[in-house]
Amino acid sequence: MRKFLLVLIFTGFTCLVSFSDVYVDESFTGSAANDWTFVTGLGDGPSLTAANGIDADGEGWLRLTKDENNQSSFVYCNKVLSAEKGLVFTMPIRLTQVGVFGTT
């Protein structure tokens, strides 16, 4: 039992070390997103809601498009990332849309 437990602890530590090599931490909750490029396709383009005064600093979101037809945009990270050990992305997403009759 002790050997099995020791192997599990060592294996868990190895996994944490191997995944910690590549980590990009950007919450987009503030008024700036350093190392990120915002690209406009159609429409007004992406923005940070805290930078535009929609949300308080630290409570904002990355808004990719407005609630209008034919909008497109994207953001990308300017850092060079090594995918040698794989990449894991986690992010909160909030989708909102005005309904057919103007209700949310």
N, C-alpha and C positions, 0 to 999 in steps of 0.2 A: 504494500500500500504506500509506503514512503517513497519508493522509487517512482511509482506511477504519479504521485502528487508532485514530486520534484520535477519530473519531465513536463507535466502540465504547466507548472510555474515557469520553467525555463522557456518552453515553447511560447507561452503567452508573452513573455518579455521580448522574445525574438520578433514576434509579429508586431509588437508596438514599435520596436526600433526600426524594423524594415519599412513600416508605413509612415514613420515620422521623417523620413528623408525628404519627401516632397510634400510641402504643405503650404497652401495659399490661403491666407486668412483675410477675407474682405467681406464685411457684413453689409456694405452699402447703406448703413443706417445714418452715416454722418453727412456732412456737406461737401466732402471730397472723397475721391477714390483714386489714390495714387497708384501708379503702375497699370492703369486701365485706360483703354482708348474707347471712346464712345463714337459709334458710326451711325449716321443717318442714311436710311434707304429712301423711304417715302414718308413725308410728313415732317413733324417737328423733331423727331429723333429721341434718343434715350436721355433720361435726366435722373438726378437724385432728388427725391421729394423734399429732403431736408435742406438742400441747397436752394430750392425754389420757394421755401417758406410754407409748403403744404404741410409738412410734419416738423416736429421739433428735432433739433440736432440730437442724434443718438437713437431716434425712433423712426427714421425714414426708411424708404424702400428705393430700389432701382426700378424706375418706370421706363419700360421699353417703348411703349406707344401710348398715345392718348386714345380715348374712347371715340374714335372716328373711323370711317372706312378707309381702306387702302393705306394702312400704316405699316412700316417695316423698319427695323433697326436692330443693332446688336452691339455688344461690348466684347472686348477681348483683353486678356492679360498680356502685358508687355514683357513679363519675365520669361526667361528660358526655363522650361520645365523638363526634367528628365523623366521619361516614361519607362525607364529600365525596369523598375519594380512595379509598374502600374500606377494608375492615378485613381483616386477616389474623390468624387464630388458630392458634397452635401449642401443643401440650400433650402431655406424656407421659400415657398412660392405662394403668392396670393393673386388670384384671378378675380377681376371684377368686370362687369359689363352692364351697361344700361340696357334695360329690357326694351321690348318693342314699343311699349307705351310710355317710355321715359321713367320707369321705376328701376331701382337697383335690386 
